[in-house]
Amino acid sequence: MAEALTMPKFGQTMEEGTIVSWKKKEGDSISKGDVVMEVETDKAVMDVESDLQGTLLKIVAPAGQTLKCGETMAWVGRPGEKIPA
């Protein structure tokens, strides 16, 4: 089953982050600990490491988009696997 890669919460006061750039593209394999994107918070630009392993199936939040912590940024799973609507 595909799993959501969500906007992390880097600190107690962080409520949202803006995706600066994706370091992986759809179809790329990712492992736990791989840097998949950069996110800008109100204090810094930070690398985001994956806590999931599999294939980056779908990026649903492009660079430049701001998301609240916990919102889905992308889906990770097995190639060809369906993602939730």
Biopython code that builds the backbone (N, CA, C, O; Angstrom):
import numpy as np
from Bio.PDB.StructureBuilder import StructureBuilder

atoms = [
    (1, "MET", "N", (0.837, -1.183, 0.000)),
    (1, "MET", "CA", (0.000, 0.000, 0.000)),
    (1, "MET", "C", (0.884, 1.250, 0.000)),
    (1, "MET", "O", (1.833, 1.347, 0.778)),
    (2, "ALA", "N", (0.572, 2.180, -0.858)),
    (2, "ALA", "CA", (1.345, 3.420, -0.938)),
    (2, "ALA", "C", (1.233, 4.191, 0.373)),
    (2, "ALA", "O", (0.190, 4.191, 1.028)),
    (3, "GLU", "N", (2.323, 4.843, 0.735)),
    (3, "GLU", "CA", (2.362, 5.628, 1.970)),
    (3, "GLU", "C", (2.625, 7.094, 1.639)),
    (3, "GLU", "O", (3.325, 7.416, 0.680)),
    (4, "ALA", "N", (2.050, 7.967, 2.451)),
    (4, "ALA", "CA", (2.203, 9.409, 2.254)),
    (4, "ALA", "C", (3.516, 9.896, 2.852)),
    (4, "ALA", "O", (3.861, 9.553, 3.983)),
    (5, "LEU", "N", (4.237, 10.693, 2.089)),
    (5, "LEU", "CA", (5.391, 11.437, 2.592)),
    (5, "LEU", "C", (4.841, 12.803, 2.965)),
    (5, "LEU", "O", (4.358, 13.538, 2.103)),
    (6, "THR", "N", (4.910, 13.146, 4.239)),
    (6, "THR", "CA", (4.241, 14.353, 4.726)),
    (6, "THR", "C", (5.228, 15.441, 5.155)),
    (6, "THR", "O", (6.400, 15.177, 5.424)),
    (7, "MET", "N", (4.713, 16.670, 5.208)),
    (7, "MET", "CA", (5.522, 17.803, 5.654)),
    (7, "MET", "C", (5.936, 17.568, 7.102)),
    (7, "MET", "O", (5.085, 17.436, 7.981)),
    (8, "PRO", "N", (7.239, 17.516, 7.349)),
    (8, "PRO", "CA", (7.696, 17.284, 8.723)),
    (8, "PRO", "C", (7.533, 18.528, 9.597)),
    (8, "PRO", "O", (7.340, 19.643, 9.111)),
    (9, "LYS", "N", (7.617, 18.293, 10.882)),
    (9, "LYS", "CA", (7.590, 19.395, 11.848)),
    (9, "LYS", "C", (8.982, 19.443, 12.475)),
    (9, "LYS", "O", (9.347, 18.567, 13.259)),
    (10, "PHE", "N", (9.758, 20.475, 12.125)),
    (10, "PHE", "CA", (11.147, 20.575, 12.581)),
    (10, "PHE", "C", (11.287, 21.165, 13.975)),
    (10, "PHE", "O", (12.337, 21.012, 14.599)),
    (11, "GLY", "N", (10.274, 21.823, 14.470)),
    (11, "GLY", "CA", (10.348, 22.424, 15.800)),
    (11, "GLY", "C", (8.964, 22.627, 16.359)),
    (11, "GLY", "O", (7.968, 22.509, 15.645)),
    (12, "GLN", "N", (8.904, 22.934, 17.642)),
    (12, "GLN", "CA", (7.616, 23.083, 18.317)),
    (12, "GLN", "C", (6.767, 24.212, 17.736)),
    (12, "GLN", "O", (5.539, 24.140, 17.759)),
    (13, "THR", "N", (7.410, 25.243, 17.222)),
    (13, "THR", "CA", (6.649, 26.389, 16.729)),
    (13, "THR", "C", (6.363, 26.318, 15.225)),
    (13, "THR", "O", (5.622, 27.146, 14.696)),
    (14, "MET", "N", (6.942, 25.342, 14.544)),
    (14, "MET", "CA", (6.726, 25.224, 13.096)),
    (14, "MET", "C", (5.299, 24.782, 12.810)),
    (14, "MET", "O", (4.825, 23.780, 13.347)),
    (15, "GLU", "N", (4.620, 25.545, 11.956)),
    (15, "GLU", "CA", (3.258, 25.206, 11.563)),
    (15, "GLU", "C", (3.146, 24.861, 10.091)),
    (15, "GLU", "O", (2.244, 24.123, 9.692)),
    (16, "GLU", "N", (4.074, 25.398, 9.261)),
    (16, "GLU", "CA", (4.047, 25.134, 7.826)),
    (16, "GLU", "C", (5.438, 25.286, 7.248)),
    (16, "GLU", "O", (6.329, 25.858, 7.877)),
    (17, "GLY", "N", (5.614, 24.766, 6.039)),
    (17, "GLY", "CA", (6.881, 24.902, 5.337)),
    (17, "GLY", "C", (6.626, 25.034, 3.853)),
    (17, "GLY", "O", (5.585, 24.611, 3.350)),
    (18, "THR", "N", (7.585, 25.624, 3.153)),
    (18, "THR", "CA", (7.494, 25.800, 1.711)),
    (18, "THR", "C", (8.540, 24.913, 1.048)),
    (18, "THR", "O", (9.714, 24.935, 1.418)),
    (19, "ILE", "N", (8.101, 24.134, 0.067)),
    (19, "ILE", "CA", (9.033, 23.271, -0.652)),
    (19, "ILE", "C", (9.898, 24.145, -1.559)),
    (19, "ILE", "O", (9.393, 24.833, -2.446)),
    (20, "VAL", "N", (11.211, 24.104, -1.321)),
    (20, "VAL", "CA", (12.159, 24.885, -2.120)),
    (20, "VAL", "C", (12.496, 24.123, -3.396)),
    (20, "VAL", "O", (12.438, 24.682, -4.491)),
    (21, "SER", "N", (12.848, 22.842, -3.253)),
    (21, "SER", "CA", (13.185, 22.021, -4.421)),
    (21, "SER", "C", (13.067, 20.548, -4.069)),
    (21, "SER", "O", (13.248, 20.151, -2.918)),
    (22, "TRP", "N", (12.763, 19.755, -5.070)),
    (22, "TRP", "CA", (12.758, 18.300, -4.944)),
    (22, "TRP", "C", (14.113, 17.781, -5.394)),
    (22, "TRP", "O", (14.618, 18.200, -6.436)),
    (23, "LYS", "N", (14.709, 16.878, -4.629)),
    (23, "LYS", "CA", (15.992, 16.265, -4.969)),
    (23, "LYS", "C", (15.786, 14.929, -5.686)),
    (23, "LYS", "O", (16.722, 14.389, -6.277)),
    (24, "LYS", "N", (14.578, 14.405, -5.634)),
    (24, "LYS", "CA", (14.201, 13.170, -6.330)),
    (24, "LYS", "C", (13.044, 13.508, -7.253)),
    (24, "LYS", "O", (12.346, 14.502, -7.052)),
    (25, "LYS", "N", (12.844, 12.672, -8.271)),
    (25, "LYS", "CA", (11.728, 12.882, -9.194)),
    (25, "LYS", "C", (10.848, 11.632, -9.200)),
    (25, "LYS", "O", (11.258, 10.565, -8.741)),
    (26, "GLU", "N", (9.644, 11.782, -9.721)),
    (26, "GLU", "CA", (8.729, 10.650, -9.791)),
    (26, "GLU", "C", (9.409, 9.490, -10.517)),
    (26, "GLU", "O", (10.043, 9.676, -11.556)),
    (27, "GLY", "N", (9.268, 8.299, -9.955)),
    (27, "GLY", "CA", (9.886, 7.107, -10.529)),
    (27, "GLY", "C", (11.209, 6.742, -9.900)),
    (27, "GLY", "O", (11.687, 5.623, -10.084)),
    (28, "ASP", "N", (11.824, 7.670, -9.150)),
    (28, "ASP", "CA", (13.099, 7.385, -8.485)),
    (28, "ASP", "C", (12.882, 6.470, -7.289)),
    (28, "ASP", "O", (11.861, 6.551, -6.605)),
    (29, "SER", "N", (13.855, 5.601, -7.047)),
    (29, "SER", "CA", (13.859, 4.791, -5.832)),
    (29, "SER", "C", (14.387, 5.643, -4.692)),
    (29, "SER", "O", (15.316, 6.431, -4.865)),
    (30, "ILE", "N", (13.779, 5.473, -3.519)),
    (30, "ILE", "CA", (14.278, 6.180, -2.340)),
    (30, "ILE", "C", (14.424, 5.189, -1.190)),
    (30, "ILE", "O", (13.676, 4.218, -1.082)),
    (31, "SER", "N", (15.385, 5.456, -0.356)),
    (31, "SER", "CA", (15.631, 4.658, 0.840)),
    (31, "SER", "C", (15.466, 5.542, 2.060)),
    (31, "SER", "O", (15.525, 6.768, 1.964)),
    (32, "LYS", "N", (15.263, 4.925, 3.190)),
    (32, "LYS", "CA", (15.176, 5.692, 4.429)),
    (32, "LYS", "C", (16.473, 6.464, 4.605)),
    (32, "LYS", "O", (17.562, 5.909, 4.464)),
    (33, "GLY", "N", (16.346, 7.747, 4.913)),
    (33, "GLY", "CA", (17.512, 8.601, 5.118)),
    (33, "GLY", "C", (17.934, 9.384, 3.886)),
    (33, "GLY", "O", (18.747, 10.301, 4.003)),
    (34, "ASP", "N", (17.405, 9.050, 2.694)),
    (34, "ASP", "CA", (17.724, 9.820, 1.492)),
    (34, "ASP", "C", (17.130, 11.223, 1.598)),
    (34, "ASP", "O", (16.004, 11.394, 2.065)),
    (35, "VAL", "N", (17.894, 12.221, 1.162)),
    (35, "VAL", "CA", (17.364, 13.583, 1.097)),
    (35, "VAL", "C", (16.471, 13.649, -0.138)),
    (35, "VAL", "O", (16.935, 13.424, -1.256)),
    (36, "VAL", "N", (15.186, 13.957, 0.065)),
    (36, "VAL", "CA", (14.233, 13.989, -1.046)),
    (36, "VAL", "C", (13.847, 15.398, -1.464)),
    (36, "VAL", "O", (13.384, 15.603, -2.585)),
    (37, "MET", "N", (14.033, 16.383, -0.571)),
    (37, "MET", "CA", (13.659, 17.757, -0.898)),
    (37, "MET", "C", (14.289, 18.726, 0.089)),
    (37, "MET", "O", (14.863, 18.324, 1.101)),
    (38, "GLU", "N", (14.170, 20.020, -0.230)),
    (38, "GLU", "CA", (14.528, 21.092, 0.692)),
    (38, "GLU", "C", (13.249, 21.837, 1.044)),
    (38, "GLU", "O", (12.412, 22.101, 0.181)),
    (39, "VAL", "N", (13.109, 22.173, 2.323)),
    (39, "VAL", "CA", (11.936, 22.896, 2.807)),
    (39, "VAL", "C", (12.403, 24.152, 3.529)),
    (39, "VAL", "O", (13.351, 24.116, 4.313)),
    (40, "GLU", "N", (11.720, 25.269, 3.254)),
    (40, "GLU", "CA", (12.005, 26.522, 3.941)),
    (40, "GLU", "C", (10.977, 26.726, 5.048)),
    (40, "GLU", "O", (9.770, 26.666, 4.816)),
    (41, "THR", "N", (11.478, 26.966, 6.248)),
    (41, "THR", "CA", (10.619, 27.308, 7.377)),
    (41, "THR", "C", (10.777, 28.799, 7.632)),
    (41, "THR", "O", (11.448, 29.493, 6.869)),
    (42, "ASP", "N", (10.167, 29.290, 8.693)),
    (42, "ASP", "CA", (10.326, 30.708, 9.016)),
    (42, "ASP", "C", (11.730, 31.024, 9.524)),
    (42, "ASP", "O", (12.084, 32.192, 9.685)),
    (43, "LYS", "N", (12.540, 29.979, 9.779)),
    (43, "LYS", "CA", (13.866, 30.205, 10.339)),
    (43, "LYS", "C", (15.023, 29.746, 9.465)),
    (43, "LYS", "O", (16.123, 30.286, 9.585)),
    (44, "ALA", "N", (14.810, 28.755, 8.581)),
    (44, "ALA", "CA", (15.928, 28.195, 7.824)),
    (44, "ALA", "C", (15.427, 27.353, 6.655)),
    (44, "ALA", "O", (14.244, 27.024, 6.565)),
    (45, "VAL", "N", (16.368, 27.008, 5.753)),
    (45, "VAL", "CA", (16.109, 26.030, 4.706)),
    (45, "VAL", "C", (16.746, 24.719, 5.171)),
    (45, "VAL", "O", (17.925, 24.674, 5.521)),
    (46, "MET", "N", (15.936, 23.651, 5.165)),
    (46, "MET", "CA", (16.389, 22.375, 5.712)),
    (46, "MET", "C", (16.201, 21.257, 4.699)),
    (46, "MET", "O", (15.255, 21.270, 3.911)),
    (47, "ASP", "N", (17.119, 20.282, 4.728)),
    (47, "ASP", "CA", (16.954, 19.064, 3.940)),
    (47, "ASP", "C", (15.920, 18.186, 4.618)),
    (47, "ASP", "O", (15.875, 18.107, 5.845)),
    (48, "VAL", "N", (15.086, 17.525, 3.821)),
    (48, "VAL", "CA", (14.107, 16.581, 4.346)),
    (48, "VAL", "C", (14.542, 15.191, 3.922)),
    (48, "VAL", "O", (14.673, 14.903, 2.732)),
    (49, "GLU", "N", (14.767, 14.325, 4.918)),
    (49, "GLU", "CA", (15.124, 12.937, 4.667)),
    (49, "GLU", "C", (13.870, 12.086, 4.691)),
    (49, "GLU", "O", (12.948, 12.334, 5.468)),
    (50, "SER", "N", (13.848, 11.077, 3.828)),
    (50, "SER", "CA", (12.704, 10.170, 3.782)),
    (50, "SER", "C", (12.729, 9.230, 4.975)),
    (50, "SER", "O", (13.783, 8.739, 5.381)),
    (51, "ASP", "N", (11.550, 8.991, 5.526)),
    (51, "ASP", "CA", (11.418, 7.955, 6.550)),
    (51, "ASP", "C", (10.735, 6.727, 5.936)),
    (51, "ASP", "O", (10.370, 5.783, 6.637)),
    (52, "LEU", "N", (10.573, 6.768, 4.597)),
    (52, "LEU", "CA", (9.947, 5.676, 3.848)),
    (52, "LEU", "C", (10.935, 5.106, 2.846)),
    (52, "LEU", "O", (11.926, 5.749, 2.500)),
    (53, "GLN", "N", (10.658, 3.888, 2.382)),
    (53, "GLN", "CA", (11.489, 3.253, 1.375)),
    (53, "GLN", "C", (10.590, 2.741, 0.262)),
    (53, "GLN", "O", (9.523, 2.188, 0.527)),
    (54, "GLY", "N", (11.015, 2.923, -0.984)),
    (54, "GLY", "CA", (10.245, 2.456, -2.127)),
    (54, "GLY", "C", (10.507, 3.330, -3.331)),
    (54, "GLY", "O", (11.614, 3.835, -3.519)),
    (55, "THR", "N", (9.475, 3.508, -4.150)),
    (55, "THR", "CA", (9.545, 4.336, -5.349)),
    (55, "THR", "C", (8.711, 5.585, -5.130)),
    (55, "THR", "O", (7.602, 5.514, -4.601)),
    (56, "LEU", "N", (9.248, 6.732, -5.537)),
    (56, "LEU", "CA", (8.485, 7.977, -5.463)),
    (56, "LEU", "C", (7.433, 7.924, -6.572)),
    (56, "LEU", "O", (7.732, 8.170, -7.741)),
    (57, "LEU", "N", (6.206, 7.599, -6.188)),
    (57, "LEU", "CA", (5.133, 7.368, -7.146)),
    (57, "LEU", "C", (4.544, 8.654, -7.695)),
    (57, "LEU", "O", (4.311, 8.768, -8.899)),
    (58, "LYS", "N", (4.301, 9.622, -6.825)),
    (58, "LYS", "CA", (3.606, 10.846, -7.244)),
    (58, "LYS", "C", (3.989, 11.998, -6.329)),
    (58, "LYS", "O", (3.890, 11.884, -5.107)),
    (59, "ILE", "N", (4.421, 13.099, -6.912)),
    (59, "ILE", "CA", (4.650, 14.342, -6.171)),
    (59, "ILE", "C", (3.361, 15.141, -6.276)),
    (59, "ILE", "O", (2.942, 15.506, -7.375)),
    (60, "VAL", "N", (2.731, 15.415, -5.146)),
    (60, "VAL", "CA", (1.464, 16.155, -5.166)),
    (60, "VAL", "C", (1.636, 17.617, -4.768)),
    (60, "VAL", "O", (0.701, 18.407, -4.904)),
    (61, "ALA", "N", (2.812, 17.983, -4.281)),
    (61, "ALA", "CA", (3.093, 19.367, -3.891)),
    (61, "ALA", "C", (4.382, 19.801, -4.583)),
    (61, "ALA", "O", (5.468, 19.394, -4.170)),
    (62, "PRO", "N", (4.280, 20.619, -5.625)),
    (62, "PRO", "CA", (5.472, 21.036, -6.360)),
    (62, "PRO", "C", (6.302, 22.062, -5.587)),
    (62, "PRO", "O", (5.850, 22.626, -4.590)),
    (63, "ALA", "N", (7.519, 22.290, -6.067)),
    (63, "ALA", "CA", (8.372, 23.331, -5.489)),
    (63, "ALA", "C", (7.617, 24.650, -5.510)),
    (63, "ALA", "O", (6.936, 24.981, -6.481)),
    (64, "GLY", "N", (7.751, 25.396, -4.420)),
    (64, "GLY", "CA", (7.074, 26.680, -4.288)),
    (64, "GLY", "C", (5.791, 26.606, -3.487)),
    (64, "GLY", "O", (5.277, 27.631, -3.039)),
    (65, "GLN", "N", (5.267, 25.399, -3.300)),
    (65, "GLN", "CA", (4.010, 25.251, -2.553)),
    (65, "GLN", "C", (4.274, 25.219, -1.056)),
    (65, "GLN", "O", (5.247, 24.619, -0.598)),
    (66, "THR", "N", (3.390, 25.877, -0.294)),
    (66, "THR", "CA", (3.460, 25.894, 1.166)),
    (66, "THR", "C", (2.404, 24.948, 1.711)),
    (66, "THR", "O", (1.246, 24.974, 1.296)),
    (67, "LEU", "N", (2.834, 24.103, 2.660)),
    (67, "LEU", "CA", (1.945, 23.114, 3.272)),
    (67, "LEU", "C", (2.024, 23.192, 4.779)),
    (67, "LEU", "O", (3.060, 23.559, 5.335)),
    (68, "LYS", "N", (0.941, 22.852, 5.438)),
    (68, "LYS", "CA", (0.939, 22.734, 6.890)),
    (68, "LYS", "C", (1.640, 21.433, 7.268)),
    (68, "LYS", "O", (1.647, 20.480, 6.489)),
    (69, "CYS", "N", (2.229, 21.392, 8.458)),
    (69, "CYS", "CA", (2.888, 20.184, 8.942)),
    (69, "CYS", "C", (1.885, 19.032, 8.930)),
    (69, "CYS", "O", (0.745, 19.178, 9.371)),
    (70, "GLY", "N", (2.325, 17.895, 8.422)),
    (70, "GLY", "CA", (1.476, 16.710, 8.357)),
    (70, "GLY", "C", (0.738, 16.541, 7.038)),
    (70, "GLY", "O", (0.199, 15.465, 6.776)),
    (71, "GLU", "N", (0.697, 17.584, 6.189)),
    (71, "GLU", "CA", (0.022, 17.467, 4.895)),
    (71, "GLU", "C", (0.876, 16.636, 3.933)),
    (71, "GLU", "O", (2.105, 16.648, 4.007)),
    (72, "THR", "N", (0.207, 15.920, 3.035)),
    (72, "THR", "CA", (0.881, 15.043, 2.083)),
    (72, "THR", "C", (1.611, 15.832, 1.009)),
    (72, "THR", "O", (1.046, 16.725, 0.378)),
    (73, "MET", "N", (2.889, 15.482, 0.813)),
    (73, "MET", "CA", (3.716, 16.095, -0.218)),
    (73, "MET", "C", (3.901, 15.169, -1.408)),
    (73, "MET", "O", (4.026, 15.620, -2.546)),
    (74, "ALA", "N", (3.918, 13.860, -1.132)),
    (74, "ALA", "CA", (4.163, 12.865, -2.179)),
    (74, "ALA", "C", (3.721, 11.494, -1.678)),
    (74, "ALA", "O", (3.429, 11.304, -0.497)),
    (75, "TRP", "N", (3.681, 10.544, -2.616)),
    (75, "TRP", "CA", (3.332, 9.157, -2.287)),
    (75, "TRP", "C", (4.492, 8.248, -2.652)),
    (75, "TRP", "O", (5.110, 8.402, -3.705)),
    (76, "VAL", "N", (4.784, 7.291, -1.761)),
    (76, "VAL", "CA", (5.872, 6.336, -1.939)),
    (76, "VAL", "C", (5.287, 4.929, -1.841)),
    (76, "VAL", "O", (4.451, 4.651, -0.981)),
    (77, "GLY", "N", (5.740, 4.045, -2.736)),
    (77, "GLY", "CA", (5.266, 2.655, -2.703)),
    (77, "GLY", "C", (5.997, 1.825, -3.732)),
    (77, "GLY", "O", (7.137, 2.120, -4.088)),
    (78, "ARG", "N", (5.332, 0.777, -4.211)),
    (78, "ARG", "CA", (5.897, -0.082, -5.247)),
    (78, "ARG", "C", (5.503, 0.460, -6.625)),
    (78, "ARG", "O", (4.427, 1.040, -6.774)),
    (79, "PRO", "N", (6.364, 0.277, -7.632)),
    (79, "PRO", "CA", (6.015, 0.760, -8.971)),
    (79, "PRO", "C", (4.661, 0.205, -9.425)),
    (79, "PRO", "O", (4.388, -0.987, -9.280)),
    (80, "GLY", "N", (3.818, 1.085, -9.977)),
    (80, "GLY", "CA", (2.521, 0.698, -10.465)),
    (80, "GLY", "C", (1.422, 0.639, -9.409)),
    (80, "GLY", "O", (0.252, 0.421, -9.727)),
    (81, "GLU", "N", (1.804, 0.831, -8.174)),
    (81, "GLU", "CA", (0.827, 0.768, -7.086)),
    (81, "GLU", "C", (-0.106, 1.973, -7.151)),
    (81, "GLU", "O", (0.325, 3.079, -7.476)),
    (82, "LYS", "N", (-1.384, 1.760, -6.843)),
    (82, "LYS", "CA", (-2.354, 2.858, -6.853)),
    (82, "LYS", "C", (-2.166, 3.730, -5.620)),
    (82, "LYS", "O", (-1.826, 3.250, -4.539)),
    (83, "ILE", "N", (-2.398, 5.027, -5.815)),
    (83, "ILE", "CA", (-2.307, 5.958, -4.697)),
    (83, "ILE", "C", (-3.723, 6.446, -4.364)),
    (83, "ILE", "O", (-4.576, 6.509, -5.249)),
    (84, "PRO", "N", (-3.978, 6.789, -3.099)),
    (84, "PRO", "CA", (-5.302, 7.302, -2.732)),
    (84, "PRO", "C", (-5.619, 8.608, -3.467)),
    (84, "PRO", "O", (-4.726, 9.388, -3.799)),
    (85, "ALA", "N", (-6.883, 8.818, -3.705)),
    (85, "ALA", "CA", (-7.322, 10.021, -4.428)),
    (85, "ALA", "C", (-7.118, 11.263, -3.595)),
    (85, "ALA", "O", (-7.431, 12.366, -4.044)),
]
sb = StructureBuilder()
sb.init_structure("model")
sb.init_model(0)
sb.init_chain("A")
sb.init_seg("    ")
for serial, (resi, resn, name, xyz) in enumerate(atoms, 1):
    if name == "N":
        sb.init_residue(resn, " ", resi, " ")
    sb.init_atom(name, np.array(xyz, "f"), 0.0, 1.0, " ", f" {name:<3s}", serial, name[0])
structure = sb.get_structure()
